[in-house]
Amino acid sequence: MIKTKTTYDVFHYTVQKDNIDQGLRDIARHFVPEYHDSSDDQLSITRLNGGITNILYLVEDKSIEPKAKDLPVVIRLYGYKSEDIIDRKNELVVQTEADLNGLGAKFYGLFDNGCIYGFIPGRPLEHQDLSEPKLQRLIAREVGEWHSLEMPTRKQPSVWSTIKKWAALAPEVYPDAKRQDYYKTLRVPEMKQEFKQLEETLAKLNSPIVFCHNDLLSRNIIVDGEEKASFIDFEYANYNFRGFELGNHFNEYAGFGPDYSLYPTEEQQNIFIQEYLTVLNKGEKPSDDQVHQLFVESNQFSLSSHLFWGFWSIVQAMNSEIDFDYLEYGKARFDRYWATKEKFLSITP
């Protein structure tokens, strides 16, 4: 039975752009008992790579012994207007419940423009790692564990409501006139109609609704000693279709480039799917029919993943201060949707 947690620490403090290091140290000293008396010189700060929604920093007093999932700590500064794309209340529920139930790192609490949690030791993966069979199996096992959980959040699939929300924020005319011609190539009005049709089509698959991470890109997967995969960054975690989780993850084999020649073959997907279903079947190997059914779900729901992150990219392009070409990435996702739509929807259960 899942445990519940109702209290968490909130510190009304804003980290200022012109004095980030001092703000991060103040946050660490407030939340982490072991760091209360650490001086500025003792608290080292390292910016972590990989985030394109927020900025992550590792804060550590190296004179204090690390403690897995607790010390050192990661401080996340929220991206500008990221509340337009992320349900912070839902994220808070997931973070606190995950902490209490041993899923992910220790969650320390919130401050005005971010949050702080423990550091999970291990190796963050690169997108080229995702196709390595041993790592595929480790990741699949962890996905199976996630999908076996019950969480005290709304048990409705989030993909369609989220796409609808983000699509409503996508303008007809891009606010930067210099990029308006490029923006037209994304065919945004068509994509707004596509997601409604796709929702009707994929409903026929009856994909089970489970608790999903929803953002299993390579850098959100930490492998410790090649024996255990752990997931970080729960901003998009919510109930969703299992087909979306797997299809979305398979799309991440391409990286941020993206290079879709790296999209997993049927053989590669089946390695993942067989391991995943074995976890859900409590050790019993799945039948060929079960594997093929999930292969169909994964590839067809991979189309919804392109719409999901394509509209996300448009919203981010208008708001984010992170140096990343969101519009170019969004176009790549929409282009991939058109390139694979007919092929994937023709795969039969």
Residue, then its C-alpha position, 0 to 999 in steps of 0.5 A: m500500500i502506498k504511503t502518503k505525505t502531506t507536509y513539505d518545506v517551503f522557503h519564501y526566497t527567490v534566487q536572483k539572476d545577478n547573484i545565482d551562486q549566493g542564492l544557491r548557497d542560501i537555499a542549500r543551507h536552509f534546506v539541508p541540515e548537514y550544510h547549515d554551517s557550511s561557508d560559501d567557500q565550502l559549498s561548491i556549485t556545478r551547473l549540470n548539463g542536459g536540461i532544456t526546461n530548467i537549469l540544474y545545479l549541483v551544490e556540495d560541501k565536499s568535506i561532508e560524506p555523500k549519502a546516496k539520494d540525499l547528499p550532495v543536492v541538486i537545485r532546480l531553477y525553474g525556466y521563465k514562464s515554465e508554469d505555462i507548460i508544467d503543472r507545478k502542483n502535480e509535480l509537488v505531489v509526485q515529488t513528495e510521494a516518490d520520496l516517501n516511497g523510495l522512488g527517486a531522490k530525497f525531496y527537500g522542498l520548494f522555494d519561490n523559483g525552484c526546488i531542491y532534491g538529493f543527488i542520485p549517484g551514477r552515470p547519466l546516459e547519452h542517447q546513443d546508450l539507449s539501444e544497448p541491450k543490457l541498458q534497455r533491460l535495466i530501463a525496462r525494469e524500472v519502467g515496469e516498476w513505475h507502471s505498477l505504482e498507484m499515486p494519489t493524483r488524477k488517474q486520467p491520461s494526461v497526453w491529450s489534455t496537455i497537447k490541447k493546453w499547449a496547442a491553445l498557446a501556439p499563436e497563428v502569427y509568431p511574435d518574432a517577425k523574423r521567424q514567422d516564415y520558418y514558423k509557417t513551415l511547422r503547419v501549426p493549424e494542421m497539427k491542431q487538427e491532427f491531434k484530435q483525429l489521432e486521439e480518436t484513432l489511438a483510442k481503439l488500442n485500449s492502451p492501459i492507463v498507468f503512472c508514467h514518467n513521460d519524459l524518459l530522455s537519456r539524461n533523465i536516466i541514471v545507471d549505477g554500476e550497470e545494475k540499476a536504472s533510476f529516473i530523475d526529473f518528475e516534472y511531466a510525471n502523471y497518469n498516461f497510456r503505457g503506449f505513450e511512455l514506451g513510444n515516447h522513450f523510443n523516440e528519445y533514441a534519436g537525441f535532441g538532434p534528432d537523428y531518427s536513423l537511431y529509432p529502434t528496430e522491431e528487434q530492439q523494441n522487442i528486447f525492451i518490451q519483453e523485459y517490461l512485460t516480464v516485470l508486469n507479469k511478475g517474472e513470467k515471460p510474455s506471449d508473442d501476442q502480448v509483445h506484438q500488441l505492445f509493439v503496435e501501441s508503442n509505435q502508434f503512440s510515438l506519433s502522439s509524442h511528436l505532437f506533445w513535444g512539438f507544441w511544447s517546443i513552440v511554447q518554449a520558443m516564445n518563453s525560454e531563456i535557455d540557449f536552444d533552438y526550440l522552433e527547429y526542434g519542434k519542426a523536426r518533431f512535426d516532420r517526423y510525425w508526417a514521415t511515420k504516420e502512415k507507416f505506424l498506423s498501418i501496423t495491425p494488432 
